């Protein structure tokens, strides 16, 4: 009952904020609303976030954040105008306004009903103490269908009042959940808002991941192949000057340069393999994962049932996710053997990596699981982890995609 009363106390505040917001919007025509709307909207969102927390904590109904991300704005008056227009262009702002209009009626009825039933039952239970003053004052001496005129009928009213009290008590949590569902319908995020949130997050992750990958490539080129090529150029210059004076020394330098060129070529091949492995492009995901297993220090068994090939970006994302899984199993899981299953079903490319390691994997420990989640989320994919202490660890990854040409396999 206390929770019901707490929610009822919010209704007058919602009515007040509804009037303030409508007034602020009406003042946009004279410019004053540009400064009032953001302040009132912030207050409205703060109040309705209380409603969302109450629904989650008291009724178990999770209501996500429905608001669009804040836009970057300029400074000064132009910034205030941009901020106001951004808030008013958010559908959630108008849904908040609708909630504050409807909830003081519909919500209050849902919340007052159990209180009324409980109070009516309490009145009946109290009838043995109240019937005489009520009758003496000429008041209503009926309770349900009982004409209360003496102690006996008052006791009957008390007996009838107890079930009403119980019913009101039981109705409270049930109607509180109904109110929470009602709040979810108006205060929860729309499908468009969920997509915007998801796309914003995945776009940010994709941009950050691409920037990190470019920095890695630049660093590897600068510290590896580029340095060797510079050294090769210098050696060739020295060899050119020594060719007529000391042919043996020039021959030695040329031999060292040939060795350095081979190392530079291997480094470039490794770099290209890290960007998009040739085996993946040439032979497909199944054989590329088998190649990973052959290079792994673990005993890797690969089972693949892929009737075709997914798009290249999806194929690459799954390849690197499996590669990271094998690396984690070897470095952090103390595993000896790993089983990798690849299959396609219901529009999903799926991979399951199970090792016999020590278990206890946790994304918070920085073992690369967060990066795998971000890589898959870019393509609306998901990662599920099961890793009890003592093992085994099972990673299941899903990527929505369509398969194109039949698979090509040389195994």
C-alpha positions in Angstrom: 0.0 0.0 0.0 2.9 2.3 0.7 4.2 1.9 -2.8 0.8 2.7 -4.2 0.6 5.9 -2.1 4.1 6.8 -3.3 3.1 6.5 -7.0 -0.1 8.5 -6.3 2.0 11.3 -4.9 3.7 11.6 -8.2 0.4 12.3 -10.1 0.0 16.0 -8.9 3.6 16.7 -9.8 3.0 15.3 -13.3 0.0 17.5 -13.7 2.1 20.5 -12.7 4.9 19.6 -15.1 2.4 18.9 -17.9 1.1 22.5 -17.5 4.6 23.9 -17.4 5.7 22.1 -20.5 2.7 23.1 -22.5 3.2 26.7 -21.4 6.9 26.6 -22.3 6.1 25.2 -25.8 3.4 27.9 -26.3 6.0 30.5 -25.5 8.3 29.4 -28.4 6.6 31.9 -30.6 8.0 34.8 -28.6 11.4 33.2 -28.1 11.1 32.7 -24.3 10.2 29.0 -24.8 13.6 28.3 -26.3 15.1 28.8 -22.8 12.2 27.2 -20.8 11.6 24.0 -22.8 15.0 22.4 -22.0 14.7 23.1 -18.3 11.2 21.7 -18.1 12.0 18.7 -20.2 14.9 17.8 -17.9 12.6 18.0 -14.9 10.0 15.8 -16.7 12.6 13.2 -17.6 13.9 13.2 -14.1 10.4 12.6 -12.7 9.5 9.9 -15.2 12.8 8.1 -14.6 11.5 7.7 -11.0 8.4 6.0 -12.6 10.7 3.7 -14.6 12.8 2.8 -11.5 9.7 2.0 -9.5 8.4 -0.2 -12.3 11.7 -2.1 -12.3 12.2 -2.4 -8.6 8.6 -3.0 -7.4 7.1 -4.9 -10.3 10.1 -6.3 -12.2 9.1 -4.5 -15.4 12.2 -3.1 -17.1 11.7 0.1 -18.9 14.7 1.1 -21.0 15.9 4.6 -21.7 13.7 5.8 -24.7 15.5 9.1 -25.3 17.6 9.8 -28.4 21.2 10.7 -27.8 21.9 14.4 -27.2 23.1 16.2 -30.3 26.2 18.4 -30.4 25.1 22.1 -30.2 26.7 25.5 -30.8 27.2 28.0 -28.0 24.9 31.0 -27.3 21.4 31.5 -28.4 21.8 29.3 -31.5 22.8 26.4 -29.2 19.7 26.9 -27.0 17.6 26.8 -30.2 19.3 23.6 -31.4 18.9 22.0 -28.0 15.2 22.8 -27.8 14.5 21.6 -31.4 16.4 18.4 -30.6 14.3 17.7 -27.5 11.1 18.5 -29.3 12.0 16.3 -32.3 12.5 13.3 -30.0 9.3 11.2 -30.0 9.9 10.2 -26.4 9.3 13.8 -25.3 5.8 13.7 -26.8 5.2 10.3 -25.3 6.2 11.8 -21.9 3.7 14.5 -22.5 0.9 12.0 -23.3 1.8 10.0 -20.2 1.5 13.1 -17.9 -1.9 13.7 -19.5 -3.3 10.1 -19.2 -1.6 8.8 -16.1 -3.4 11.2 -13.6 -6.6 9.6 -14.8 -6.0 6.0 -15.8 -3.0 5.5 -13.5 -4.8 7.0 -10.5 -7.8 4.7 -11.1 -5.6 1.7 -11.2 -3.8 2.7 -8.0 -6.9 4.0 -6.1 -9.0 0.9 -6.7 -7.1 -1.5 -4.3 -6.9 1.3 -1.7 -10.7 1.8 -2.0 -11.5 -1.9 -1.7 -9.1 -2.1 1.3 -10.6 1.0 2.9 -14.2 -0.4 2.4 -13.2 -3.6 4.1 -11.6 -1.7 6.9 -14.8 0.2 7.3 -16.8 -3.1 7.6 -14.4 -4.5 10.1 -14.8 -1.4 12.2 -18.5 -1.4 12.0 -19.0 -2.9 15.6 -17.4 0.3 16.9 -18.9 2.7 14.4 -22.5 1.7 13.8 -24.1 3.4 16.8 -22.5 6.9 16.2 -23.4 6.5 12.5 -27.0 5.5 13.1 -27.4 8.2 15.9 -26.2 10.8 13.4 -28.7 9.7 10.8 -26.1 8.3 8.5 -26.1 5.3 6.2 -26.6 2.1 8.2 -26.1 -0.4 5.4 -23.0 -2.4 4.7 -23.1 -4.5 1.5 -26.6 -6.1 1.9 -26.6 -6.0 5.6 -28.9 -3.5 7.4 -26.8 -2.6 10.4 -29.1 -1.8 13.3 -27.6 -3.7 16.3 -24.4 -5.4 17.5 -25.3 -8.7 15.7 -25.6 -7.1 12.3 -22.6 -5.0 13.0 -20.6 -8.2 13.7 -21.9 -9.6 10.4 -20.7 -6.5 8.6 -17.3 -7.0 10.2 -17.2 -10.6 9.0 -18.0 -9.4 5.4 -15.4 -6.6 5.7 -12.5 -9.0 6.2 -12.6 -10.5 2.7 -12.7 -7.0 1.2 -9.6 -6.1 3.2 -7.9 -9.2 1.9 -9.0 -8.6 -1.6 -7.7 -5.0 -1.6 -4.4 -6.2 -0.1 -4.0 -8.8 -2.9 -5.2 -6.4 -5.6 -2.4 -3.9 -4.7 0.6 -5.8 -6.2 -1.4 -7.0 -9.1 -2.6 -3.6 -10.2 0.8 -2.2 -9.4 2.1 -4.6 -12.1 -0.7 -3.5 -14.5 0.3 0.1 -13.9 4.0 -0.8 -14.6 2.9 -2.5 -17.9 0.9 0.6 -18.7 4.0 2.7 -18.0 6.1 0.4 -20.2 3.7 1.0 -23.1 4.1 4.8 -23.0 7.5 5.4 -21.3 9.5 2.6 -22.8 11.6 3.0 -25.9 10.0 2.5 -29.3 11.5 0.2 -31.9 13.0 3.1 -33.7 14.6 4.4 -30.5 16.1 1.0 -29.8 17.5 0.8 -33.3 19.0 4.3 -33.0 20.6 3.4 -29.7 22.0 0.2 -31.1 23.2 1.8 -34.3 24.8 4.6 -32.4 26.6 2.2 -30.1 27.8 -0.1 -32.9 28.8 2.7 -35.1 30.9 4.2 -32.3 32.5 0.7 -31.7 33.1 0.2 -35.4 34.8 3.6 -35.7 37.0 3.0 -32.7 37.9 -0.5 -33.8 38.8 0.7 -37.3 40.9 3.5 -35.9 42.7 1.1 -33.6 43.3 -1.3 -36.5 44.7 1.5 -38.7 47.0 2.5 -35.8 48.2 -1.1 -35.5 48.8 -1.4 -39.2 50.7 1.9 -39.3 52.8 0.8 -36.3 53.6 -2.6 -37.7 54.6 -1.0 -41.0 56.7 1.7 -39.4 58.5 -0.7 -37.0 58.8 -3.7 -39.3 58.7 -3.6 -43.1 59.3 0.1 -43.5 62.4 0.0 -41.2 63.8 -3.0 -43.1 63.2 -1.3 -46.5 65.0 1.8 -45.3 67.9 -0.4 -44.1 67.9 -2.2 -47.4 68.2 1.1 -49.3 71.1 2.1 -47.2 72.8 -1.2 -47.7 72.4 -1.1 -51.4 73.9 2.4 -51.5 76.9 1.1 -49.5 77.2 -2.0 -51.8 77.1 0.3 -54.8 80.1 2.3 -53.5 82.1 -0.9 -52.6 81.4 -2.8 -55.8 84.5 -1.6 -57.6 86.7 -1.3 -54.5 85.8 -4.4 -52.5 83.6 -6.8 -54.3 83.6 -9.4 -51.5 82.3 -6.8 -49.0 79.7 -5.7 -51.5 78.6 -9.4 -52.0 78.2 -9.8 -48.2 76.1 -6.7 -48.0 73.9 -7.8 -50.9 73.4 -11.2 -49.2 72.3 -9.5 -46.0 70.0 -7.3 -48.0 68.4 -10.3 -49.7 67.8 -11.9 -46.3 66.3 -8.6 -45.0 64.0 -8.5 -48.1 62.7 -12.0 -47.4 62.0 -10.9 -43.8 60.2 -7.8 -45.0 58.1 -9.8 -47.4 57.1 -12.2 -44.6 56.2 -9.3 -42.4 54.0 -7.8 -45.1 52.4 -11.2 -45.7 51.7 -11.5 -41.9 50.3 -8.0 -41.9 48.0 -8.7 -44.9 46.9 -12.0 -43.2 45.9 -10.0 -40.1 43.8 -7.7 -42.2 42.0 -10.3 -44.3 43.7 -13.8 -44.5 44.1 -15.0 -48.1 42.9 -18.5 -47.1 39.6 -16.9 -46.0 39.1 -15.2 -49.3 40.2 -18.2 -51.3 38.7 -21.1 -49.5 35.9 -19.8 -47.2 35.3 -19.8 -43.5 35.3 -23.5 -42.8 38.8 -24.1 -44.3 40.1 -20.8 -42.8 39.1 -22.0 -39.4 40.7 -25.4 -40.0 43.9 -23.5 -40.9 43.6 -21.7 -37.6 43.3 -25.0 -35.9 46.5 -26.3 -37.6 48.4 -23.3 -36.5 47.1 -23.4 -32.9 49.2 -25.1 -30.2 46.0 -26.8 -29.1 44.3 -29.9 -30.5 41.5 -28.4 -32.5 38.6 -30.3 -34.0 36.5 -28.4 -36.6 33.0 -29.5 -37.6 31.4 -27.3 -40.3 28.1 -27.5 -42.1 27.8 -24.4 -44.3 25.7 -24.8 -47.4 27.1 -21.5 -48.8 29.2 -18.5 -48.1 28.1 -15.4 -46.1 29.0 -11.9 -47.1 32.7 -11.1 -46.8 32.5 -8.7 -43.9 30.4 -11.2 -41.9 32.7 -14.0 -42.8 35.7 -12.0 -41.7 34.0 -11.0 -38.4 33.2 -14.6 -37.5 36.7 -15.7 -38.5 38.5 -13.3 -36.2 36.0 -14.0 -33.4 36.9 -17.7 -33.6 40.6 -16.8 -33.9 40.3 -14.8 -30.7 38.5 -17.6 -29.0 41.3 -20.0 -29.8 43.9 -17.5 -28.6 42.0 -17.0 -25.3 41.7 -20.8 -24.8 45.5 -21.2 -25.2 46.6 -18.2 -23.2 44.1 -17.9 -20.4 42.1 -21.1 -20.3 44.9 -23.7 -19.8 43.1 -25.8 -22.4 44.5 -28.8 -24.2 41.8 -29.4 -26.8 39.1 -27.3 -28.5 36.0 -28.2 -30.5 34.8 -25.7 -33.1 31.3 -26.2 -34.6 30.2 -24.0 -37.6 26.7 -24.1 -39.0 23.9 -22.0 -40.5 20.3 -22.1 -39.4 17.3 -19.8 -39.4 19.2 -17.0 -41.1 22.0 -17.1 -38.6 25.7 -18.0 -39.0 26.6 -19.7 -35.8 29.9 -20.8 -34.2 30.4 -22.7 -31.0 33.9 -23.0 -29.5 34.2 -25.3 -26.5 37.5 -26.0 -24.7 38.5 -28.3 -21.8 40.2 -25.6 -19.9 39.9 -24.3 -16.3 36.9 -22.1 -17.0 36.1 -19.0 -15.0 36.3 -16.7 -18.1 34.9 -13.3 -17.4 34.5 -10.4 -19.9 35.5 -8.0 -17.1 39.0 -9.5 -16.9 40.1 -8.1 -20.3 40.6 -11.4 -22.1 39.4 -10.1 -25.4 35.7 -11.0 -24.9 34.6 -7.4 -24.9 36.3 -6.8 -28.2 34.7 -9.9 -29.6 31.3 -8.7 -28.4 31.9 -5.3 -30.1 33.0 -6.9 -33.3 29.9 -9.1 -33.5 27.6 -6.3 -32.4 28.6 -4.2 -35.4 26.7 -6.8 -37.5 23.8 -7.2 -35.0 25.5 -10.4 -33.7 25.6 -11.7 -30.2 28.0 -13.7 -28.1 27.0 -16.0 -25.3 29.5 -17.3 -22.7 29.2 -20.3 -20.4 32.4 -20.8 -18.3 31.9 -22.3 -14.8 35.0 -22.5 -12.6 36.7 -25.8 -13.5 35.4 -25.7 -17.1 34.5 -26.3 -19.7 34.2 -22.9 -21.4 31.7 -22.6 -24.2 31.4 -19.6 -26.5 28.5 -19.4 -28.8 28.4 -16.7 -31.5 25.6 -15.7 -33.9 25.6 -13.4 -36.9 22.5 -12.7 -39.0 23.3 -13.1 -42.7 22.3 -14.7 -45.9 24.4 -17.3 -47.7 25.2 -16.9 -51.3 27.2 -19.3 -53.4 27.7 -22.9 -52.5 30.7 -23.5 -50.3 34.1 -24.3 -51.7 36.2 -26.7 -49.7 39.4 -28.4 -50.5 39.5 -30.6 -47.4 
